[in-house]
Amino acid sequence: MPLPEADRQRDLLPWVWGPGPLLTALERHRTPCAARLTGGDTELLLVQPDNECVIGAMLPSPDIIETFVAGPSSISAAGTHMAASLVEDRLLPQYQEAVFSSRLTEADDDLRWAQETYEPGDVVEPHPRELASGLDRFLDHAPELIAHLRSPNTPLAAHEAAFLDYFEATLGQAQNGGGDAMALWLTEGEQLIELAQAAPTRQTTVTRPATPNAVPVPPAAVTSTGRSR
């Protein structure tokens, strides 16, 4: 990613997620180029001031998740091998944890708002736009919450495992047109969220980012205030 002008370098600052040397490098050092490292929904930024590898997380798109927690600290290393090790061992797990925490917070906030705004039996079709948007976000987050609860480091009691089986099966039916996703969210979503909140800290197996994009599209100026209800 060529950065021939200082303004283009400054345009990257709002997209840096988390404290550390990446912000310092972009604010204090003229960097002629940068590389964007992508893998799935993960996006990292690499710069090399003074022959050091400085890598940090970029904010996820607000179309994917609204962030509610501080991002992971960026890393700095003298060489590429050490940088790769720090990314795999520290940066990516912290990134995954921050994304998961944001998903959980957004799911909890949306459901609390829906339960405080609508009385049981008041929700009729067509659903109000704000309520439908909250449901859509929950349907995005629910598979991640379920996957976390299915992980080996999350022990479940027998009744919790039975609830998870029921919820996952019912969610699948609803998404395939065989059930009421709105009713499932409003009546059973709270228990799923509480299980995820009580589960151990997320420990994920992460993959290294893909190779840098040769000519990535530079991020646009930040104009979104987050996803609205």
PyMOL commands that set and color helices and strands:
alter all, ss='L'
color gray80, all
select helices_A, chain A and resi 6-11+13-15+21-28+49-51+80-117+129-150+158-175+181-198
alter helices_A, ss='H'
color red, helices_A
select strands_A, chain A and resi 16-17+35-39+42-47+53-58+75-77
alter strands_A, ss='S'
color yellow, strands_A
deselect
rebuild
show_as cartoon
